[in-house]
Amino acid sequence: MFRKREAVTLLALAPAVELVPSRALGLRLVLGVALALAAALLALSRGAVDIPVDTIVRILTSHLPGIEASASWPESWDRIIWEIRLPRVLMAGLVGATLSFSGAAYQGVLRNPLADPYLIGVAAGAGLGATVIIVSPVPYAFGNLSLLPLAAFAGALLAVGVAYGLARTGGAVPNVTLILAGVAVSSIATSAMSYLMLANSQRAVTVLSWLLGGFNTSSWGKMWLLLPYAVPAAIVVLLHGRILNVLQLGEEEAQQLGIRVERVKLLVIAAASLATAAAVSVSGLIGFVGLIVPHATRLLWGPDYRRLIPMAMTLGAAFLILADLLARTLLEPTEIPVGIITAFCGAPFFLWLLRRQRRPAF
């Protein structure tokens, strides 16, 4: 136990100058980015029409500004890659990276490796917001515009805000109280969602399809809905990597070291929740990504959040791209909701984590 605490202390008190990636981190990031790119190329090449990788590279290059290339491939391949598969692959990668760094942020703030981005009501709130819009008699799609992502986004933020407000006592937000408040808010939202589905059974399939998550409606426009929230949130979380290390010592010890704990918790949770809400609003509820990717990264490369967060982002992108590839090719032409694929991967891993947490620490 002493060695474990000593290791965390050394990580927490490491000089701030190490926020600049070390050589080892640089090599790992190169490996992670290479893995994500390989997964993206594989996903772009596979489908109802298989397209060679070298042709995909030439197609993508031809769309770069200032580059003119003679098209030696069918025009339909260009449309398949640029208009259908590329937005879908990029969206899957962006959502995977977002859920992964958000999960790492929650695990760091709550000091619990079993925490995930949906812990305090994001998923249930988004599901309720989407369900309200789907079952309402008012049309929610107007051409290329849809109220569904906005409703899911608003529902997710409202649920997190209510949970955080209920947990706040005397200017502080105890971790256990926050988790319990999130469970309560999620239960209420889930009950309301279930009632709406039962009362509007003719639209229950549409609701379930959205709840299980997927990227079959991905587009360039949806990606631009996610980027303005995901990128700033990722920067905030990355800049707090060293402080998350300090929090692992405990809140009292962190305060003694000069950390404004409640302010840090509010800022990191707000950034992670905002990013998660944006991701869920465009992809539906895709479970386990924010749980298994950060923890797998921790097992591979250690608990230092300055290194864990960027590595989790690259691995999360690769993981969800491959999960989406399986979702659309396993039972082709039928498409499986990607949330089912991640659940098949994540549930056994989660059970293994629970078992591992029961072992005595030495």
C-alpha positions as CSV (number, residue, x, y, z in Angstrom):
1,M,0.0,0.0,0.0
2,F,2.9,2.3,0.8
3,R,4.5,1.8,-2.5
4,K,1.3,2.5,-4.4
5,R,0.8,5.8,-2.5
6,E,4.4,6.7,-2.9
7,A,4.1,6.2,-6.7
8,V,1.0,8.4,-6.9
9,T,2.8,11.1,-4.8
10,L,5.7,11.1,-7.2
11,L,3.4,11.4,-10.2
12,A,1.4,14.2,-8.6
13,L,4.5,16.3,-7.6
14,A,6.4,15.9,-10.9
15,P,7.5,19.2,-12.3
16,A,4.9,21.1,-14.4
17,V,7.4,21.3,-17.3
18,E,6.6,17.6,-18.0
19,L,3.3,18.8,-19.4
20,V,5.4,18.9,-22.6
21,P,5.2,15.3,-23.9
22,S,8.3,13.2,-23.2
23,R,10.0,11.1,-25.8
24,A,8.3,8.0,-24.5
25,L,4.9,9.7,-24.7
26,G,5.6,10.9,-28.2
27,L,6.4,7.4,-29.4
28,R,3.2,6.1,-27.7
29,L,1.1,8.8,-29.3
30,V,2.6,8.0,-32.7
31,L,1.7,4.4,-32.2
32,G,-1.8,5.3,-31.1
33,V,-2.4,7.7,-34.0
34,A,-1.0,5.0,-36.4
35,L,-3.5,2.5,-35.0
36,A,-6.4,4.9,-35.4
37,L,-5.3,5.7,-39.0
38,A,-5.0,2.0,-39.8
39,A,-8.5,1.4,-38.3
40,A,-9.8,4.3,-40.4
41,L,-8.3,3.0,-43.6
42,L,-9.7,-0.5,-43.0
43,A,-13.2,0.9,-42.3
44,L,-13.0,3.1,-45.4
45,S,-12.1,0.1,-47.6
46,R,-14.7,-2.4,-46.3
47,G,-18.4,-2.4,-47.0
48,A,-21.0,-3.4,-49.6
49,V,-18.3,-2.3,-52.1
50,D,-14.7,-3.1,-51.2
51,I,-12.3,-0.4,-52.4
52,P,-8.5,-0.8,-52.4
53,V,-6.6,1.2,-49.9
54,D,-4.3,2.8,-52.5
55,T,-7.3,4.0,-54.4
56,I,-8.8,5.4,-51.1
57,V,-5.6,7.4,-50.5
58,R,-5.7,8.9,-54.1
59,I,-9.4,9.8,-53.7
60,L,-8.8,11.6,-50.4
61,T,-5.7,13.3,-51.9
62,S,-7.8,14.5,-54.8
63,H,-10.1,16.4,-52.5
64,L,-7.3,18.4,-50.9
65,P,-7.2,22.1,-51.9
66,G,-4.6,22.9,-54.6
67,I,-4.2,19.3,-55.7
68,E,-5.5,18.1,-59.1
69,A,-5.5,14.4,-59.9
70,S,-6.9,12.6,-62.8
71,A,-9.7,10.2,-61.7
72,S,-8.8,6.6,-62.6
73,W,-11.6,5.2,-60.4
74,P,-15.4,5.0,-60.9
75,E,-17.2,8.2,-59.9
76,S,-19.4,6.1,-57.5
77,W,-16.3,5.2,-55.5
78,D,-15.6,8.9,-55.0
79,R,-19.1,9.5,-53.6
80,I,-19.0,6.3,-51.4
81,I,-15.7,7.4,-49.8
82,W,-16.2,11.2,-49.6
83,E,-19.9,11.5,-48.9
84,I,-20.8,8.3,-47.0
85,R,-17.8,6.4,-45.4
86,L,-15.4,9.3,-44.5
87,P,-18.0,11.3,-42.5
88,R,-19.0,8.1,-40.7
89,V,-15.5,7.0,-39.9
90,L,-14.5,10.5,-38.7
91,M,-17.6,10.7,-36.6
92,A,-16.9,7.3,-35.0
93,G,-13.4,8.3,-34.3
94,L,-14.3,11.7,-32.8
95,V,-17.1,10.2,-30.6
96,G,-14.7,7.4,-29.4
97,A,-12.0,9.9,-28.5
98,T,-14.5,12.2,-26.8
99,L,-16.1,9.4,-24.7
100,S,-12.6,8.1,-23.8
101,F,-11.1,11.4,-22.5
102,S,-14.4,12.2,-20.7
103,G,-14.3,8.8,-19.0
104,A,-10.7,9.3,-18.0
105,A,-11.7,12.7,-16.5
106,Y,-14.6,11.3,-14.5
107,Q,-12.3,8.5,-13.2
108,G,-9.7,11.0,-12.2
109,V,-12.1,13.4,-10.4
110,L,-14.1,10.7,-8.7
111,R,-10.9,8.6,-8.0
112,N,-12.8,5.5,-9.2
113,P,-11.6,3.5,-12.2
114,L,-15.1,2.1,-12.6
115,A,-16.6,5.6,-13.4
116,D,-17.7,6.4,-16.9
117,P,-19.1,9.5,-18.7
118,Y,-22.7,8.4,-18.1
119,L,-22.4,8.1,-14.4
120,I,-24.3,11.3,-13.3
121,G,-27.2,11.3,-15.7
122,V,-25.8,12.2,-19.2
123,A,-27.2,9.1,-20.9
124,A,-30.6,9.1,-19.2
125,G,-31.1,12.8,-19.8
126,A,-30.1,12.6,-23.4
127,G,-32.4,9.6,-23.9
128,L,-35.3,11.4,-22.3
129,G,-34.8,14.5,-24.5
130,A,-34.6,12.4,-27.6
131,T,-37.6,10.4,-26.7
132,V,-39.7,13.5,-26.0
133,I,-38.9,14.8,-29.5
134,I,-39.5,11.4,-31.3
135,V,-42.9,10.7,-29.7
136,S,-44.1,14.3,-30.1
137,P,-46.6,15.0,-32.9
138,V,-44.5,17.9,-34.1
139,P,-42.1,16.9,-36.9
140,Y,-38.5,17.1,-35.7
141,A,-36.7,16.9,-39.1
142,F,-36.7,19.9,-41.5
143,G,-34.7,18.9,-44.6
144,N,-31.1,18.4,-43.4
145,L,-31.9,20.0,-40.0
146,S,-33.1,18.0,-37.0
147,L,-34.2,18.9,-33.5
148,L,-33.2,15.5,-32.2
149,P,-29.5,16.2,-31.5
150,L,-30.5,19.5,-29.8
151,A,-33.1,17.8,-27.6
152,A,-30.7,15.1,-26.6
153,F,-28.0,17.7,-25.9
154,A,-30.3,19.8,-23.8
155,G,-31.6,16.8,-21.9
156,A,-28.1,15.6,-21.1
157,L,-27.0,19.0,-19.7
158,L,-30.2,19.4,-17.7
159,A,-29.8,16.0,-16.1
160,V,-26.1,16.7,-15.1
161,G,-27.0,20.1,-13.8
162,V,-29.8,18.7,-11.6
163,A,-27.6,16.0,-10.3
164,Y,-24.7,18.4,-9.5
165,G,-27.1,20.9,-7.9
166,L,-28.7,18.2,-5.7
167,A,-25.3,16.9,-4.6
168,R,-23.9,20.4,-3.7
169,T,-24.0,21.0,0.1
170,G,-22.3,23.9,1.8
171,G,-20.2,24.9,-1.2
172,A,-18.8,21.4,-1.7
173,V,-19.8,18.4,-3.8
174,P,-18.9,15.1,-2.1
175,N,-18.1,12.4,-4.7
176,V,-20.4,9.8,-3.1
177,T,-23.3,12.3,-3.0
178,L,-22.7,13.3,-6.6
179,I,-22.8,9.6,-7.7
180,L,-26.0,8.9,-5.7
181,A,-27.6,12.1,-7.1
182,G,-26.7,10.9,-10.6
183,V,-28.2,7.5,-10.0
184,A,-31.4,9.1,-8.7
185,V,-31.7,11.5,-11.7
186,S,-31.0,8.7,-14.1
187,S,-33.7,6.6,-12.6
188,I,-36.3,9.3,-12.9
189,A,-35.3,10.1,-16.5
190,T,-35.3,6.4,-17.4
191,S,-38.8,5.9,-15.8
192,A,-40.2,8.9,-17.8
193,M,-38.6,7.6,-21.0
194,S,-40.1,4.1,-20.4
195,Y,-43.5,5.6,-19.9
196,L,-43.3,7.7,-23.0
197,M,-42.3,4.6,-25.0
198,L,-45.2,2.5,-23.6
199,A,-47.6,5.3,-24.3
200,N,-46.4,5.7,-27.9
201,S,-45.6,2.1,-28.8
202,Q,-45.8,2.8,-32.5
203,R,-42.6,4.9,-32.2
204,A,-40.8,2.6,-29.7
205,V,-38.6,1.0,-32.4
206,T,-37.4,4.5,-33.5
207,V,-36.6,5.4,-29.9
208,L,-34.8,2.0,-29.3
209,S,-32.8,2.5,-32.5
210,W,-31.5,5.8,-31.3
211,L,-30.9,4.6,-27.8
212,L,-28.6,1.8,-29.0
213,G,-26.4,4.2,-30.9
214,G,-25.0,4.2,-34.4
215,F,-23.5,6.3,-37.1
216,N,-25.7,5.4,-40.1
217,T,-27.0,9.0,-40.2
218,S,-23.5,10.6,-40.0
219,S,-22.7,13.6,-42.1
220,W,-20.3,16.5,-42.3
221,G,-22.9,18.7,-40.7
222,K,-23.2,16.6,-37.7
223,M,-19.5,16.5,-37.2
224,W,-19.4,20.3,-37.1
225,L,-22.1,20.1,-34.3
226,L,-19.7,18.0,-32.2
227,L,-16.3,19.7,-32.8
228,P,-17.1,23.1,-31.1
229,Y,-17.8,21.3,-27.8
230,A,-15.4,18.3,-28.0
231,V,-12.2,20.3,-28.9
232,P,-12.3,22.9,-26.1
233,A,-13.4,20.3,-23.6
234,A,-10.5,18.1,-24.5
235,I,-8.1,21.0,-24.1
236,V,-9.5,21.7,-20.6
237,V,-9.1,18.1,-19.5
238,L,-5.6,17.7,-21.0
239,L,-4.4,20.9,-19.2
240,H,-5.7,19.4,-15.9
241,G,-3.7,16.1,-16.2
242,R,-1.2,17.0,-13.5
243,I,-3.9,18.3,-11.1
244,L,-5.8,15.0,-11.6
245,N,-2.7,13.2,-10.5
246,V,-2.7,15.4,-7.3
247,L,-6.4,14.5,-6.7
248,Q,-5.5,10.8,-6.5
249,L,-3.8,11.6,-3.1
250,G,-7.2,12.6,-1.7
251,E,-9.1,15.9,-1.6
252,E,-7.6,17.0,1.8
253,E,-4.1,16.4,0.7
254,A,-4.7,18.2,-2.6
255,Q,-6.0,21.2,-0.8
256,Q,-2.9,21.2,1.4
257,L,-0.8,21.3,-1.8
258,G,-2.7,24.4,-3.0
259,I,-5.3,22.9,-5.3
260,R,-8.8,24.5,-5.3
261,V,-10.5,21.1,-5.3
262,E,-14.1,22.1,-5.7
263,R,-13.3,24.5,-8.5
264,V,-11.2,21.9,-10.3
265,K,-13.9,19.3,-9.9
266,L,-16.6,21.6,-11.3
267,L,-14.5,22.7,-14.3
268,V,-13.4,19.1,-15.3
269,I,-16.8,17.6,-14.7
270,A,-18.5,20.4,-16.7
271,A,-16.0,20.0,-19.6
272,A,-16.3,16.2,-19.7
273,S,-20.1,16.3,-19.4
274,L,-20.5,19.0,-22.1
275,A,-18.3,16.9,-24.5
276,T,-20.2,13.7,-23.6
277,A,-23.6,15.4,-24.1
278,A,-22.5,16.6,-27.5
279,A,-21.2,13.2,-28.5
280,V,-24.4,11.4,-27.4
281,S,-26.6,14.0,-29.2
282,V,-25.1,12.9,-32.6
283,S,-24.5,9.2,-32.0
284,G,-27.0,8.0,-29.5
285,L,-26.1,6.1,-26.3
286,I,-22.9,4.0,-27.0
287,G,-21.9,2.4,-23.7
288,F,-18.7,1.1,-22.2
289,V,-16.3,3.1,-24.4
290,G,-15.6,5.7,-21.6
291,L,-15.1,2.9,-19.1
292,I,-13.0,0.3,-20.8
293,V,-10.7,2.5,-23.0
294,P,-9.3,4.7,-20.1
295,H,-8.9,1.7,-17.9
296,A,-7.2,-0.4,-20.6
297,T,-4.8,2.5,-21.2
298,R,-4.1,2.7,-17.5
299,L,-3.3,-1.0,-17.4
300,L,-0.9,-0.6,-20.4
301,W,0.9,2.6,-19.6
302,G,0.3,3.5,-16.0
303,P,-1.9,6.0,-14.0
304,D,-0.3,9.3,-14.9
305,Y,-3.2,11.4,-16.3
306,R,-0.8,13.6,-18.3
307,R,-0.1,10.5,-20.5
308,L,-3.3,8.5,-19.9
309,I,-5.7,11.1,-21.4
310,P,-4.1,11.7,-24.8
311,M,-3.4,7.9,-25.2
312,A,-7.0,7.1,-24.3
313,M,-8.2,9.5,-27.0
314,T,-6.2,7.8,-29.7
315,L,-7.2,4.3,-28.6
316,G,-10.8,5.3,-28.1
317,A,-11.0,6.6,-31.7
318,A,-9.5,3.3,-33.0
319,F,-11.8,1.2,-30.9
320,L,-15.0,2.8,-31.9
321,I,-14.1,2.9,-35.6
322,L,-13.5,-0.8,-35.5
323,A,-16.7,-1.4,-33.5
324,D,-18.7,0.6,-36.1
325,L,-17.0,-1.4,-38.9
326,L,-18.2,-4.7,-37.3
327,A,-21.7,-3.2,-36.7
328,R,-22.2,-2.5,-40.4
329,T,-20.4,-5.6,-41.9
330,L,-21.1,-8.6,-39.6
331,L,-24.7,-9.1,-40.8
332,E,-24.5,-7.2,-44.1
333,P,-26.8,-5.8,-45.5
334,T,-28.4,-5.5,-42.1
335,E,-26.7,-3.1,-39.7
336,I,-26.3,-3.8,-36.0
337,P,-26.5,-0.9,-33.6
338,V,-22.9,-0.1,-32.6
339,G,-24.0,0.1,-28.9
340,I,-24.6,-3.7,-29.0
341,I,-21.0,-4.3,-30.3
342,T,-19.4,-2.1,-27.6
343,A,-21.6,-3.8,-25.0
344,F,-20.4,-7.3,-26.1
345,C,-16.8,-6.0,-25.7
346,G,-17.4,-3.9,-22.6
347,A,-19.6,-6.0,-20.4
348,P,-17.0,-8.9,-19.9
349,F,-14.3,-6.3,-19.3
350,F,-16.4,-4.5,-16.7
351,L,-17.0,-7.8,-14.9
352,W,-13.3,-8.5,-14.9
353,L,-12.7,-5.0,-13.5
354,L,-15.2,-5.7,-10.7
355,R,-13.5,-8.9,-9.9
356,R,-10.1,-7.3,-9.9
357,Q,-11.2,-4.5,-7.6
358,R,-12.1,-7.1,-5.0
359,R,-8.5,-8.3,-4.7
360,P,-6.6,-7.0,-1.8
361,A,-4.1,-4.2,-2.6
362,F,-0.4,-4.6,-1.5
